[in-house]
Amino acid sequence: MNLFSRLLNRKNPELKKSDGSVKTSGELIAEVTGGANLVNGKQTWELVAEGKSDIEIMKECCLAELKTMEVAGLVPAPYYFERVAVLSRKEKLYEQEIFFCEQYIEKVELFYKKHGAKGYADVRKGPRYKAIVQRLPKAKELLKKQKT
């Protein structure tokens, strides 16, 4: 059951804050998932600007996205996985680049196999997902050269 189904199935969804303003989708996700989408107390999307060059923060965002997928039934955003891949390549950490690319592809494929694409945005058709897929052969080639 995805996040929106969970909210609809609740008798009185808490869509408003105590001050009467409407909660953001990120706040709703944090509520329903018990904070699975949070990194250092912030939603992953809040870390895009300040953390995009910090590989550790981006890796934590990847993990948060995967937790959110498990708990809320939402497709993980590819941005964080692509950033980890880019930053890993800069540091010549090819095994790490390969790992995060393969993990993302595997988890996304499993998600759509389990849930289907109906009712979900299909990230596999987007440029970031395609970029992650296209990185793999080059990363594997670079790793092979590094080991020889």
MODELLER restraints for C-alpha pairs under 7 A, 6 or more apart:
rsr = mdl.restraints
at = mdl.atoms
rsr.add(forms.Gaussian(group=physical.xy_distance, feature=features.Distance(at['CA:1:A'], at['CA:73:A']), mean=6.23, stdev=0.5))
rsr.add(forms.Gaussian(group=physical.xy_distance, feature=features.Distance(at['CA:2:A'], at['CA:72:A']), mean=5.07, stdev=0.5))
rsr.add(forms.Gaussian(group=physical.xy_distance, feature=features.Distance(at['CA:2:A'], at['CA:73:A']), mean=4.16, stdev=0.5))
rsr.add(forms.Gaussian(group=physical.xy_distance, feature=features.Distance(at['CA:2:A'], at['CA:74:A']), mean=6.36, stdev=0.5))
rsr.add(forms.Gaussian(group=physical.xy_distance, feature=features.Distance(at['CA:3:A'], at['CA:29:A']), mean=6.93, stdev=0.5))
rsr.add(forms.Gaussian(group=physical.xy_distance, feature=features.Distance(at['CA:3:A'], at['CA:72:A']), mean=4.72, stdev=0.5))
rsr.add(forms.Gaussian(group=physical.xy_distance, feature=features.Distance(at['CA:3:A'], at['CA:73:A']), mean=6.22, stdev=0.5))
rsr.add(forms.Gaussian(group=physical.xy_distance, feature=features.Distance(at['CA:7:A'], at['CA:13:A']), mean=5.76, stdev=0.5))
rsr.add(forms.Gaussian(group=physical.xy_distance, feature=features.Distance(at['CA:15:A'], at['CA:22:A']), mean=5.91, stdev=0.5))
rsr.add(forms.Gaussian(group=physical.xy_distance, feature=features.Distance(at['CA:15:A'], at['CA:23:A']), mean=5.64, stdev=0.5))
rsr.add(forms.Gaussian(group=physical.xy_distance, feature=features.Distance(at['CA:16:A'], at['CA:22:A']), mean=4.34, stdev=0.5))
rsr.add(forms.Gaussian(group=physical.xy_distance, feature=features.Distance(at['CA:16:A'], at['CA:23:A']), mean=5.33, stdev=0.5))
rsr.add(forms.Gaussian(group=physical.xy_distance, feature=features.Distance(at['CA:17:A'], at['CA:23:A']), mean=5.95, stdev=0.5))
rsr.add(forms.Gaussian(group=physical.xy_distance, feature=features.Distance(at['CA:26:A'], at['CA:43:A']), mean=6.69, stdev=0.5))
rsr.add(forms.Gaussian(group=physical.xy_distance, feature=features.Distance(at['CA:30:A'], at['CA:36:A']), mean=6.42, stdev=0.5))
rsr.add(forms.Gaussian(group=physical.xy_distance, feature=features.Distance(at['CA:30:A'], at['CA:37:A']), mean=5.96, stdev=0.5))
rsr.add(forms.Gaussian(group=physical.xy_distance, feature=features.Distance(at['CA:33:A'], at['CA:68:A']), mean=6.68, stdev=0.5))
rsr.add(forms.Gaussian(group=physical.xy_distance, feature=features.Distance(at['CA:33:A'], at['CA:71:A']), mean=5.78, stdev=0.5))
rsr.add(forms.Gaussian(group=physical.xy_distance, feature=features.Distance(at['CA:33:A'], at['CA:72:A']), mean=6.11, stdev=0.5))
rsr.add(forms.Gaussian(group=physical.xy_distance, feature=features.Distance(at['CA:36:A'], at['CA:64:A']), mean=5.72, stdev=0.5))
rsr.add(forms.Gaussian(group=physical.xy_distance, feature=features.Distance(at['CA:36:A'], at['CA:67:A']), mean=5.62, stdev=0.5))
rsr.add(forms.Gaussian(group=physical.xy_distance, feature=features.Distance(at['CA:36:A'], at['CA:68:A']), mean=5.34, stdev=0.5))
rsr.add(forms.Gaussian(group=physical.xy_distance, feature=features.Distance(at['CA:37:A'], at['CA:43:A']), mean=5.76, stdev=0.5))
rsr.add(forms.Gaussian(group=physical.xy_distance, feature=features.Distance(at['CA:37:A'], at['CA:44:A']), mean=6.32, stdev=0.5))
rsr.add(forms.Gaussian(group=physical.xy_distance, feature=features.Distance(at['CA:37:A'], at['CA:64:A']), mean=4.89, stdev=0.5))
rsr.add(forms.Gaussian(group=physical.xy_distance, feature=features.Distance(at['CA:37:A'], at['CA:65:A']), mean=6.07, stdev=0.5))
rsr.add(forms.Gaussian(group=physical.xy_distance, feature=features.Distance(at['CA:37:A'], at['CA:68:A']), mean=5.52, stdev=0.5))
rsr.add(forms.Gaussian(group=physical.xy_distance, feature=features.Distance(at['CA:38:A'], at['CA:44:A']), mean=6.06, stdev=0.5))
rsr.add(forms.Gaussian(group=physical.xy_distance, feature=features.Distance(at['CA:38:A'], at['CA:64:A']), mean=6.40, stdev=0.5))
rsr.add(forms.Gaussian(group=physical.xy_distance, feature=features.Distance(at['CA:39:A'], at['CA:60:A']), mean=6.52, stdev=0.5))
rsr.add(forms.Gaussian(group=physical.xy_distance, feature=features.Distance(at['CA:39:A'], at['CA:61:A']), mean=6.41, stdev=0.5))
rsr.add(forms.Gaussian(group=physical.xy_distance, feature=features.Distance(at['CA:39:A'], at['CA:64:A']), mean=6.88, stdev=0.5))
rsr.add(forms.Gaussian(group=physical.xy_distance, feature=features.Distance(at['CA:44:A'], at['CA:61:A']), mean=5.60, stdev=0.5))
rsr.add(forms.Gaussian(group=physical.xy_distance, feature=features.Distance(at['CA:51:A'], at['CA:57:A']), mean=6.01, stdev=0.5))
rsr.add(forms.Gaussian(group=physical.xy_distance, feature=features.Distance(at['CA:51:A'], at['CA:58:A']), mean=6.74, stdev=0.5))
rsr.add(forms.Gaussian(group=physical.xy_distance, feature=features.Distance(at['CA:52:A'], at['CA:58:A']), mean=6.61, stdev=0.5))
rsr.add(forms.Gaussian(group=physical.xy_distance, feature=features.Distance(at['CA:52:A'], at['CA:83:A']), mean=6.83, stdev=0.5))
rsr.add(forms.Gaussian(group=physical.xy_distance, feature=features.Distance(at['CA:55:A'], at['CA:84:A']), mean=5.88, stdev=0.5))
rsr.add(forms.Gaussian(group=physical.xy_distance, feature=features.Distance(at['CA:55:A'], at['CA:87:A']), mean=6.27, stdev=0.5))
rsr.add(forms.Gaussian(group=physical.xy_distance, feature=features.Distance(at['CA:58:A'], at['CA:80:A']), mean=5.52, stdev=0.5))
rsr.add(forms.Gaussian(group=physical.xy_distance, feature=features.Distance(at['CA:58:A'], at['CA:83:A']), mean=6.78, stdev=0.5))
rsr.add(forms.Gaussian(group=physical.xy_distance, feature=features.Distance(at['CA:58:A'], at['CA:84:A']), mean=6.02, stdev=0.5))
rsr.add(forms.Gaussian(group=physical.xy_distance, feature=features.Distance(at['CA:59:A'], at['CA:84:A']), mean=6.37, stdev=0.5))
rsr.add(forms.Gaussian(group=physical.xy_distance, feature=features.Distance(at['CA:61:A'], at['CA:80:A']), mean=6.25, stdev=0.5))
rsr.add(forms.Gaussian(group=physical.xy_distance, feature=features.Distance(at['CA:62:A'], at['CA:80:A']), mean=5.64, stdev=0.5))
rsr.add(forms.Gaussian(group=physical.xy_distance, feature=features.Distance(at['CA:62:A'], at['CA:81:A']), mean=6.02, stdev=0.5))
rsr.add(forms.Gaussian(group=physical.xy_distance, feature=features.Distance(at['CA:65:A'], at['CA:76:A']), mean=4.95, stdev=0.5))
rsr.add(forms.Gaussian(group=physical.xy_distance, feature=features.Distance(at['CA:65:A'], at['CA:77:A']), mean=6.70, stdev=0.5))
rsr.add(forms.Gaussian(group=physical.xy_distance, feature=features.Distance(at['CA:66:A'], at['CA:76:A']), mean=5.97, stdev=0.5))
rsr.add(forms.Gaussian(group=physical.xy_distance, feature=features.Distance(at['CA:68:A'], at['CA:74:A']), mean=6.50, stdev=0.5))
rsr.add(forms.Gaussian(group=physical.xy_distance, feature=features.Distance(at['CA:69:A'], at['CA:75:A']), mean=5.67, stdev=0.5))
rsr.add(forms.Gaussian(group=physical.xy_distance, feature=features.Distance(at['CA:69:A'], at['CA:76:A']), mean=5.94, stdev=0.5))
rsr.add(forms.Gaussian(group=physical.xy_distance, feature=features.Distance(at['CA:75:A'], at['CA:108:A']), mean=6.89, stdev=0.5))
rsr.add(forms.Gaussian(group=physical.xy_distance, feature=features.Distance(at['CA:78:A'], at['CA:128:A']), mean=6.06, stdev=0.5))
rsr.add(forms.Gaussian(group=physical.xy_distance, feature=features.Distance(at['CA:78:A'], at['CA:129:A']), mean=6.05, stdev=0.5))
rsr.add(forms.Gaussian(group=physical.xy_distance, feature=features.Distance(at['CA:79:A'], at['CA:128:A']), mean=6.67, stdev=0.5))
rsr.add(forms.Gaussian(group=physical.xy_distance, feature=features.Distance(at['CA:81:A'], at['CA:100:A']), mean=6.15, stdev=0.5))
rsr.add(forms.Gaussian(group=physical.xy_distance, feature=features.Distance(at['CA:81:A'], at['CA:101:A']), mean=6.61, stdev=0.5))
rsr.add(forms.Gaussian(group=physical.xy_distance, feature=features.Distance(at['CA:81:A'], at['CA:104:A']), mean=6.80, stdev=0.5))
rsr.add(forms.Gaussian(group=physical.xy_distance, feature=features.Distance(at['CA:82:A'], at['CA:128:A']), mean=6.91, stdev=0.5))
rsr.add(forms.Gaussian(group=physical.xy_distance, feature=features.Distance(at['CA:82:A'], at['CA:132:A']), mean=5.99, stdev=0.5))
rsr.add(forms.Gaussian(group=physical.xy_distance, feature=features.Distance(at['CA:84:A'], at['CA:97:A']), mean=6.79, stdev=0.5))
rsr.add(forms.Gaussian(group=physical.xy_distance, feature=features.Distance(at['CA:85:A'], at['CA:97:A']), mean=4.49, stdev=0.5))
rsr.add(forms.Gaussian(group=physical.xy_distance, feature=features.Distance(at['CA:85:A'], at['CA:100:A']), mean=6.73, stdev=0.5))
rsr.add(forms.Gaussian(group=physical.xy_distance, feature=features.Distance(at['CA:85:A'], at['CA:101:A']), mean=6.79, stdev=0.5))
rsr.add(forms.Gaussian(group=physical.xy_distance, feature=features.Distance(at['CA:88:A'], at['CA:94:A']), mean=6.42, stdev=0.5))
rsr.add(forms.Gaussian(group=physical.xy_distance, feature=features.Distance(at['CA:88:A'], at['CA:96:A']), mean=6.41, stdev=0.5))
rsr.add(forms.Gaussian(group=physical.xy_distance, feature=features.Distance(at['CA:88:A'], at['CA:97:A']), mean=5.36, stdev=0.5))
rsr.add(forms.Gaussian(group=physical.xy_distance, feature=features.Distance(at['CA:89:A'], at['CA:97:A']), mean=6.49, stdev=0.5))
rsr.add(forms.Gaussian(group=physical.xy_distance, feature=features.Distance(at['CA:94:A'], at['CA:139:A']), mean=5.76, stdev=0.5))
rsr.add(forms.Gaussian(group=physical.xy_distance, feature=features.Distance(at['CA:94:A'], at['CA:142:A']), mean=6.88, stdev=0.5))
rsr.add(forms.Gaussian(group=physical.xy_distance, feature=features.Distance(at['CA:94:A'], at['CA:143:A']), mean=5.46, stdev=0.5))
rsr.add(forms.Gaussian(group=physical.xy_distance, feature=features.Distance(at['CA:95:A'], at['CA:143:A']), mean=6.80, stdev=0.5))
rsr.add(forms.Gaussian(group=physical.xy_distance, feature=features.Distance(at['CA:97:A'], at['CA:139:A']), mean=6.96, stdev=0.5))
rsr.add(forms.Gaussian(group=physical.xy_distance, feature=features.Distance(at['CA:98:A'], at['CA:136:A']), mean=6.15, stdev=0.5))
rsr.add(forms.Gaussian(group=physical.xy_distance, feature=features.Distance(at['CA:98:A'], at['CA:139:A']), mean=6.33, stdev=0.5))
rsr.add(forms.Gaussian(group=physical.xy_distance, feature=features.Distance(at['CA:98:A'], at['CA:140:A']), mean=6.98, stdev=0.5))
rsr.add(forms.Gaussian(group=physical.xy_distance, feature=features.Distance(at['CA:101:A'], at['CA:132:A']), mean=5.83, stdev=0.5))
rsr.add(forms.Gaussian(group=physical.xy_distance, feature=features.Distance(at['CA:101:A'], at['CA:136:A']), mean=6.88, stdev=0.5))
rsr.add(forms.Gaussian(group=physical.xy_distance, feature=features.Distance(at['CA:123:A'], at['CA:129:A']), mean=6.32, stdev=0.5))
rsr.add(forms.Gaussian(group=physical.xy_distance, feature=features.Distance(at['CA:124:A'], at['CA:130:A']), mean=6.80, stdev=0.5))
